[in-house]
């Protein structure tokens, strides 16, 4: 987690300690409303279209409905499950998303990826795989969208590495990073989804509580951490986009 409290943009003067204390017990809709009011045109949601991300999108597009729709940035790694891509299309059509898709330049298919970077790069150099498919496209997307702040779907109870997650933080590029459901539990998310009929990836019903790239995601057994199926056996807990490199 980035610990800097300085931003070169107009958010420079924010006191994150005060902001986090103020919103610690707030509903995510209140956190998002604050973001819309204070960053009306330079706010971006980064979404992997997991259930937590889509719950946030529902809050933004169904409940809050800002005058300028918040762009939803999706990283097309070319290695997603078909169900994930189908969910992206369904959510886009349902909400009329301002969907911004970013991927590796000049590479359109998995076959193209293998031709350019080798077969099963995630097995030989998973860090480079994530740099190519996620980290660089995310940074490029946020820059091209002129984001001063970006929204994530992280929760404190998702993994041991996230137990100290703050609602507001600055990332390594000094953008404000907003985690509106940081204090929610997995049950809170699913209660919200059930109450409002929110669309979700059908893989969640098949033992995949956290869904990433198809070659790097397995089903999770009862009692396992919900992110245990990500990078199983690799000793990884994050792909890198939420870490300082």
Residue frames relative to the residue before (quaternion, step in Angstrom):
aa qw qx qy qz dx dy dz
X 1.0000 0.0000 0.0000 0.0000 0.00 0.00 0.00
X 0.4411 -0.6795 0.5129 0.2839 3.57 -0.93 0.85
X 0.2174 -0.8073 0.5396 0.0990 3.57 -0.96 0.84
X 0.4234 0.7130 -0.4696 0.3032 3.58 1.23 0.01
X 0.1967 -0.7692 0.5951 0.1244 3.56 -1.13 0.67
X 0.6011 0.5447 -0.3666 0.4556 3.54 1.13 0.56
X 0.0426 -0.7800 0.6242 0.0114 3.57 -1.01 0.87
X 0.4264 -0.7157 0.4853 0.2653 3.61 -0.91 0.82
X 0.6324 0.5504 -0.3227 0.4393 3.58 1.26 -0.25
X 0.7459 -0.4076 0.2548 0.4610 3.59 -1.19 -0.15
X 0.5817 0.5730 -0.3737 0.4400 3.59 1.29 -0.13
X 0.3013 0.8098 -0.4586 0.2079 3.54 1.38 0.03
X 0.7609 0.4400 -0.2188 0.4237 3.59 0.85 -0.95
X 0.4226 0.7234 -0.4670 0.2829 3.60 1.19 0.01
X 0.2549 -0.7185 0.6252 0.1670 3.54 -1.07 0.80
X 0.2768 -0.8141 0.4856 0.1575 3.56 -0.12 1.27
X 0.5920 0.5626 -0.3776 0.4364 3.58 1.06 -0.60
X 0.6806 0.4759 -0.2866 0.4776 3.57 0.89 -0.92
X 0.6541 0.5229 -0.3117 0.4489 3.57 0.97 -0.88
X 0.6731 0.4903 -0.2976 0.4669 3.57 0.93 -0.88
X 0.6375 0.5147 -0.3312 0.4679 3.58 1.01 -0.74
X 0.6500 0.5394 -0.3118 0.4351 3.57 0.97 -0.89
X 0.8005 0.3226 -0.1452 0.4838 3.58 0.90 -0.94
X 0.3378 0.7811 -0.4803 0.2124 3.61 1.23 0.09
X 0.7871 0.2710 -0.1535 0.5324 3.60 0.96 -0.77
X 0.4388 0.7175 -0.4424 0.3112 3.60 1.27 0.22
X 0.5197 -0.5877 0.5097 0.3532 3.54 -1.26 0.44
X 0.6188 -0.5667 0.3852 0.3841 3.61 -1.04 0.64
X 0.6102 0.5563 -0.3635 0.4314 3.60 1.03 -0.65
X 0.6434 0.5088 -0.3240 0.4714 3.60 1.07 -0.66
X 0.6269 0.5241 -0.3271 0.4747 3.57 1.06 -0.75
X 0.6787 0.4822 -0.2831 0.4760 3.56 0.92 -0.90
X 0.6181 0.5373 -0.3424 0.4604 3.58 1.05 -0.73
X 0.6199 0.5243 -0.3379 0.4761 3.59 1.02 -0.76
X 0.6627 0.5135 -0.3094 0.4489 3.58 0.90 -0.93
X 0.6587 0.5065 -0.3094 0.4624 3.59 0.93 -0.88
X 0.6770 0.5002 -0.2959 0.4515 3.58 0.96 -0.86
X 0.7681 0.3836 -0.1913 0.4758 3.57 0.97 -0.83
X 0.7621 0.1894 -0.1154 0.6083 3.60 1.23 -0.41
X 0.0129 -0.8904 0.4538 0.0319 3.60 0.76 1.00
X 0.8261 0.2371 -0.1055 0.5003 3.61 0.98 -0.63
X 0.7242 0.3939 -0.2451 0.5102 3.61 1.22 0.02
X 0.4528 0.6648 -0.4369 0.4027 3.51 1.18 0.77
X 0.0520 -0.7993 0.5984 -0.0197 3.58 -0.91 0.97
X 0.2376 -0.7264 0.6184 0.1830 3.55 -1.12 0.65
X 0.2150 -0.7383 0.6253 0.1329 3.57 -0.87 0.98
X 0.0155 0.8396 -0.5373 0.0783 3.58 -0.56 1.14
X 0.2206 -0.7371 0.6246 0.1343 3.52 -1.09 0.87
X 0.4249 -0.7339 0.4204 0.3226 3.56 1.39 0.09
X 0.2829 0.6675 -0.5906 0.3544 3.49 0.99 1.04
X 0.7118 -0.4832 0.2899 0.4193 3.56 -1.23 0.36
X 0.6272 0.5366 -0.3457 0.4463 3.62 1.01 -0.73
X 0.6495 0.5197 -0.3112 0.4596 3.57 0.97 -0.87
X 0.6922 0.4792 -0.2891 0.4557 3.57 0.87 -0.91
X 0.5852 0.5517 -0.3728 0.4628 3.61 1.10 -0.58
X 0.6469 0.5007 -0.3132 0.4823 3.60 1.01 -0.79
X 0.6322 0.5238 -0.3278 0.4674 3.58 0.97 -0.82
X 0.6279 0.5319 -0.3336 0.4600 3.59 1.00 -0.78
X 0.6401 0.5139 -0.3202 0.4729 3.58 0.97 -0.81
X 0.6901 0.4895 -0.2817 0.4525 3.57 0.91 -0.92
X 0.8013 0.3571 -0.1557 0.4541 3.56 0.76 -1.06
X 0.7363 0.3895 -0.2462 0.4955 3.61 1.07 -0.57
X 0.7716 0.3624 -0.1916 0.4864 3.54 0.90 -0.91
X 0.7908 0.3546 -0.1856 0.4630 3.61 0.61 -1.10
X 0.0302 -0.8668 0.4970 0.0258 3.59 1.07 -0.74
X 0.0054 -0.8254 0.5645 -0.0115 3.63 0.51 1.08
X 0.6390 -0.5450 0.3824 0.3854 3.56 -1.20 0.58
X 0.7311 0.2500 -0.1662 0.6127 3.55 1.12 -0.71
X 0.3635 -0.7521 0.4966 0.2358 3.63 -0.32 1.17
X 0.4659 -0.6869 0.4855 0.2746 3.55 -0.90 0.94
X 0.4190 -0.6943 0.5156 0.2766 3.62 -0.75 0.96
X 0.2156 -0.7503 0.6128 0.1226 3.56 -1.06 0.82
X 0.1914 -0.8108 0.5501 0.0579 3.54 -0.46 1.28
X 0.0429 -0.7962 0.6028 -0.0291 3.56 -0.69 1.17
X 0.2822 -0.7569 0.5703 0.1490 3.55 -0.90 0.98
X 0.1767 -0.7752 0.6008 0.0829 3.56 -0.50 1.21
X 0.1763 -0.8288 0.5274 0.0613 3.55 -0.11 1.32
X 0.4190 -0.7010 0.4393 0.3743 3.57 1.35 -0.32
X 0.7086 0.4259 -0.2484 0.5048 3.59 1.28 0.02
X 0.3559 0.7441 -0.4917 0.2789 3.58 1.18 0.50
X 0.5725 -0.5285 0.4896 0.3915 3.54 -1.32 0.31
X 0.5802 -0.5670 0.4394 0.3858 3.64 -1.09 0.56
X 0.6253 0.5545 -0.3371 0.4335 3.59 1.02 -0.77
X 0.6232 0.5359 -0.3424 0.4552 3.59 1.08 -0.68
X 0.6778 0.4820 -0.2968 0.4692 3.57 0.87 -0.91
X 0.6218 0.5222 -0.3380 0.4758 3.59 1.08 -0.68
X 0.6428 0.5138 -0.3208 0.4689 3.59 1.03 -0.76
X 0.6074 0.5506 -0.3476 0.4550 3.59 0.99 -0.80
X 0.6836 0.4861 -0.2866 0.4629 3.57 0.84 -0.99
X 0.6641 0.5103 -0.3079 0.4514 3.58 0.94 -0.86
X 0.6641 0.4899 -0.3022 0.4772 3.60 0.94 -0.86
X 0.6200 0.5457 -0.3404 0.4494 3.58 0.99 -0.82
X 0.7061 0.4627 -0.2689 0.4637 3.57 0.84 -0.97
X 0.6546 0.5350 -0.3175 0.4295 3.59 0.97 -0.82
X 0.8005 0.3035 -0.1377 0.4980 3.57 0.85 -0.98
X 0.3776 -0.7118 0.5025 0.3136 3.58 1.20 -0.30
X 0.0768 0.8616 -0.4978 0.0628 3.54 1.01 0.87
X 0.3482 -0.6122 0.6565 0.2703 3.45 -1.37 0.48
X 0.0069 0.8493 -0.5235 0.0681 3.54 0.38 1.33
X 0.0808 -0.7835 0.6161 0.0036 3.55 -0.83 1.06
X 0.1122 -0.8201 0.5608 0.0199 3.57 -0.42 1.26
X 0.0585 -0.7924 0.6071 0.0003 3.55 -0.87 1.02
X 0.0393 0.7852 -0.6152 0.0579 3.54 -1.07 0.83
X 0.7030 -0.4154 0.3400 0.4666 3.55 -1.30 -0.08
X 0.4702 -0.6838 0.4663 0.3065 3.63 -0.75 0.92
X 0.8513 0.2065 -0.1524 0.4576 3.54 -1.06 0.83
X 0.6728 0.4256 -0.2965 0.5275 3.60 1.25 0.11
X 0.1411 -0.8516 0.5041 0.0275 3.58 -0.47 1.20
X 0.8045 0.1770 -0.0698 0.5626 3.63 1.09 -0.61
X 0.6633 -0.4716 0.3846 0.4356 3.56 -1.31 0.13
X 0.6289 0.5323 -0.3395 0.4538 3.57 1.01 -0.77
X 0.6256 0.5213 -0.3338 0.4749 3.58 1.01 -0.79
X 0.6401 0.5358 -0.3230 0.4459 3.56 0.97 -0.89
X 0.6817 0.4881 -0.2924 0.4599 3.57 0.87 -0.93
X 0.6260 0.5351 -0.3335 0.4589 3.58 1.04 -0.75
X 0.7263 0.4514 -0.2368 0.4613 3.55 0.95 -0.93
X 0.8413 0.2166 -0.0579 0.4919 3.57 0.86 -0.99
X 0.6211 -0.5602 0.3441 0.4266 3.58 1.24 0.05
X 0.5750 -0.6112 0.4313 0.3313 3.53 -1.21 0.56
X 0.8607 0.0259 -0.0443 0.5065 3.57 -1.03 0.89
X 0.0213 0.8367 -0.5449 0.0511 3.57 0.79 1.03
X 0.6016 0.5854 -0.3574 0.4095 3.60 1.09 -0.68
X 0.6519 0.5060 -0.3187 0.4662 3.59 1.19 -0.44
X 0.7399 0.4048 -0.2239 0.4884 3.57 1.06 -0.69
X 0.7975 -0.0326 0.0496 0.6004 3.58 1.11 -0.67
X 0.1290 -0.8445 0.5162 0.0614 3.55 0.35 1.26
X 0.5967 0.5619 -0.3703 0.4372 3.60 1.08 -0.59
X 0.6730 0.4731 -0.2944 0.4864 3.58 0.95 -0.85
X 0.5915 0.5640 -0.3591 0.4506 3.57 1.07 -0.71
X 0.7083 0.4433 -0.2641 0.4817 3.58 0.87 -0.92
X 0.5963 0.5518 -0.3739 0.4474 3.58 1.06 -0.59
X 0.6960 0.4798 -0.2666 0.4629 3.54 0.93 -0.93
X 0.7874 0.3890 -0.1795 0.4433 3.56 0.77 -1.05
X 0.8105 0.2611 -0.1133 0.5119 3.59 1.09 -0.62
X 0.7405 0.4535 -0.2733 0.4139 3.57 0.54 -1.14
X 0.7040 0.4456 -0.2802 0.4768 3.61 0.75 -0.99
X 0.6743 0.4770 -0.3298 0.4572 3.66 0.81 -0.80
X 0.6244 0.5298 -0.3507 0.4543 3.61 1.03 -0.68
X 0.6807 0.4830 -0.2982 0.4630 3.59 0.79 -0.97
X 0.6498 0.5047 -0.3158 0.4726 3.57 0.99 -0.81
X 0.6577 0.5211 -0.3111 0.4462 3.57 0.94 -0.86
X 0.6677 0.4927 -0.3067 0.4662 3.58 0.86 -0.91
X 0.6520 0.5078 -0.3172 0.4653 3.58 1.02 -0.77
X 0.6977 0.4716 -0.2826 0.4592 3.60 0.85 -0.93
X 0.6848 0.4520 -0.2773 0.4999 3.59 1.15 -0.55
X 0.3925 -0.7516 0.4484 0.2828 3.58 1.34 0.11
X 0.2069 0.8153 -0.5156 0.1631 3.57 1.02 0.78
X 0.2136 -0.7294 0.6352 0.1375 3.52 -1.02 0.90
X 0.7899 0.0792 -0.0268 0.6075 3.56 1.21 -0.53
X 0.0755 -0.7959 0.5985 0.0518 3.55 -1.16 0.58
X 0.3824 -0.7383 0.5345 0.1517 3.48 -1.18 0.88
X 0.1003 -0.7846 0.6092 0.0562 3.58 -1.00 0.84
X 0.4394 -0.6948 0.5089 0.2552 3.56 -1.32 0.27
X 0.3390 0.7651 -0.4900 0.2441 3.59 1.11 0.55
X 0.1328 -0.7586 0.6344 0.0668 3.54 -1.23 0.73
X 0.5905 -0.5984 0.4096 0.3543 3.57 -1.12 0.59
X 0.7313 0.4454 -0.2556 0.4489 3.58 1.00 -0.71
X 0.4356 0.7149 -0.4569 0.3005 3.60 1.23 0.13
X 0.7912 -0.0892 0.1091 0.5950 3.57 1.07 -0.76
X 0.6490 -0.5264 0.3792 0.3975 3.57 -1.21 0.45
X 0.6442 0.5426 -0.3210 0.4332 3.57 1.10 -0.67
X 0.7281 0.4266 -0.2358 0.4820 3.60 1.23 -0.26
X 0.3893 0.7664 -0.4539 0.2346 3.59 1.24 0.08
X 0.7294 0.3874 -0.2303 0.5146 3.62 1.15 -0.51
X 0.2926 0.7943 -0.4872 0.2146 3.57 1.26 0.32
X 0.2847 -0.7456 0.5817 0.1569 3.56 -0.93 0.97
X 0.5676 -0.5812 0.4522 0.3682 3.56 -1.23 0.40
X 0.7802 0.1403 -0.0622 0.6065 3.57 1.03 -0.85
X 0.1368 0.7602 -0.6258 0.1082 3.55 -1.01 0.89
X 0.3819 -0.6643 0.5656 0.3049 3.55 -1.29 0.08
X 0.3745 -0.7154 0.5380 0.2420 3.57 -1.00 0.79
X 0.7433 -0.4279 0.2775 0.4329 3.56 -1.30 0.03
X 0.6797 0.4419 -0.2782 0.5150 3.58 1.24 -0.43
X 0.5096 -0.6882 0.3784 0.3514 3.60 1.33 0.27
X 0.4171 0.6366 -0.5260 0.3796 3.57 1.07 0.69
X 0.5017 -0.6190 0.4994 0.3402 3.56 -1.17 0.54
X 0.1531 -0.7808 0.6036 0.0504 3.54 -0.85 1.02
X 0.1252 -0.8243 0.5521 0.0046 3.56 -0.59 1.20
X 0.0955 -0.7903 0.6052 -0.0003 3.54 -0.77 1.13
X 0.1269 -0.8787 0.4526 0.0829 3.61 0.49 1.19
X 0.7423 0.3448 -0.2321 0.5256 3.61 1.14 -0.44
X 0.2001 0.8174 -0.5170 0.1564 3.60 1.17 0.50
X 0.7505 0.4044 -0.2184 0.4750 3.59 0.94 -0.87
X 0.5195 0.6313 -0.4220 0.3918 3.59 1.24 -0.11
X 0.3475 -0.6757 0.5997 0.2509 3.52 -1.33 0.37
X 0.6877 -0.4341 0.3608 0.4566 3.54 -1.28 0.11
X 0.6378 0.5314 -0.3200 0.4566 3.59 1.03 -0.84
X 0.6159 0.5504 -0.3486 0.4430 3.59 0.99 -0.78
X 0.6535 0.5117 -0.3150 0.4603 3.56 0.91 -0.89
X 0.7154 0.4537 -0.2689 0.4583 3.57 0.78 -1.01
X 0.5879 0.5440 -0.3713 0.4697 3.60 1.13 -0.53
X 0.6467 0.5111 -0.3169 0.4692 3.57 0.98 -0.84
X 0.6468 0.5290 -0.3114 0.4526 3.57 0.93 -0.93
X 0.6743 0.4896 -0.2949 0.4676 3.58 0.92 -0.90
X 0.6674 0.5231 -0.3068 0.4322 3.57 0.91 -0.88
X 0.8021 0.3038 -0.1319 0.4970 3.56 0.95 -0.89
X 0.4588 -0.7133 0.4362 0.3006 3.59 1.22 0.14
X 0.2169 0.8150 -0.5076 0.1761 3.57 1.04 0.79
X 0.5070 -0.6352 0.5016 0.2965 3.56 -1.04 0.86
X 0.0811 0.7889 -0.6091 0.0077 3.59 -1.12 0.57
X 0.6455 -0.5285 0.3998 0.3796 3.52 -1.32 0.45
X 0.4553 -0.7109 0.4562 0.2816 3.65 -0.69 1.00
X 0.5294 0.6253 -0.4186 0.3918 3.62 1.17 -0.30
X 0.5561 0.6020 -0.3991 0.4112 3.58 1.15 -0.46
X 0.6812 0.4691 -0.2850 0.4844 3.59 1.14 -0.55
X 0.6938 0.4582 -0.2627 0.4895 3.58 1.29 -0.10
X 0.7181 -0.4776 0.2487 0.4409 3.57 1.12 0.62
X 0.6051 0.5282 -0.3625 0.4728 3.59 1.23 0.40
X 0.1087 -0.8267 0.5485 0.0620 3.64 0.12 1.19
X 0.7629 0.1567 -0.1039 0.6186 3.58 1.18 -0.55
X 0.1236 -0.8360 0.5346 -0.0005 3.55 -0.61 1.18
X 0.0045 -0.7895 0.6130 -0.0285 3.54 -0.75 1.09
X 0.7961 -0.2043 0.1845 0.5389 3.56 -0.99 -0.84
X 0.6101 -0.6071 0.3747 0.3447 3.55 -1.01 0.87
X 0.7099 0.4501 -0.3077 0.4459 3.68 0.77 -0.82
X 0.7562 0.3933 -0.1895 0.4874 3.58 1.19 -0.45
X 0.6744 0.4528 -0.2902 0.5059 3.59 1.24 0.29
X 0.0463 -0.7847 0.6181 0.0028 3.55 -0.90 0.99
X 0.6221 -0.5187 0.4197 0.4096 3.55 -1.27 0.24
X 0.3571 -0.7300 0.5525 0.1856 3.55 -1.24 0.58
X 0.3892 -0.7229 0.5256 0.2229 3.55 -0.94 0.92
X 0.6443 -0.5183 0.3881 0.4069 3.55 -1.21 0.47
X 0.7826 0.3036 -0.2443 0.4854 3.57 -0.88 0.97
X 0.5886 0.5650 -0.3779 0.4377 3.59 1.23 -0.25
X 0.6197 -0.4955 0.4519 0.4077 3.55 -1.32 0.38
X 0.5463 -0.6592 0.3948 0.3335 3.59 -0.91 0.83
X 0.7043 0.4036 -0.2743 0.5156 3.61 1.20 -0.31
X 0.3524 0.7675 -0.4741 0.2489 3.59 1.25 0.25
X 0.6652 0.5203 -0.3021 0.4422 3.57 1.16 -0.52
X 0.5836 0.5591 -0.3752 0.4539 3.57 1.27 -0.02
X 0.8483 -0.0227 -0.0306 0.5281 3.60 -0.79 1.08
X 0.0919 0.8405 -0.5291 0.0721 3.57 1.04 0.77
X 0.8368 0.1871 -0.1705 0.4854 3.54 -0.92 1.02
X 0.6241 0.5699 -0.3343 0.4172 3.59 1.26 -0.04
X 0.4424 -0.7098 0.4513 0.3112 3.58 1.23 -0.17
X 0.5368 0.6063 -0.4054 0.4240 3.57 1.22 0.49
X 0.1660 -0.7760 0.5975 0.1150 3.55 -1.22 0.56
X 0.7733 0.1800 -0.1015 0.5994 3.58 1.26 -0.33
X 0.4838 -0.6591 0.4853 0.3097 3.58 -1.18 0.54
X 0.6508 -0.5275 0.3165 0.4451 3.57 1.21 -0.42
X 0.6072 0.5877 -0.3774 0.3788 3.60 1.09 -0.50
X 0.7201 0.3702 -0.2441 0.5337 3.60 1.24 -0.30
X 0.6359 0.4814 -0.3321 0.5036 3.54 1.22 0.51
X 0.4495 -0.6344 0.5400 0.3223 3.54 -1.20 0.46
X 0.3064 -0.7661 0.5365 0.1770 3.58 -0.74 1.07
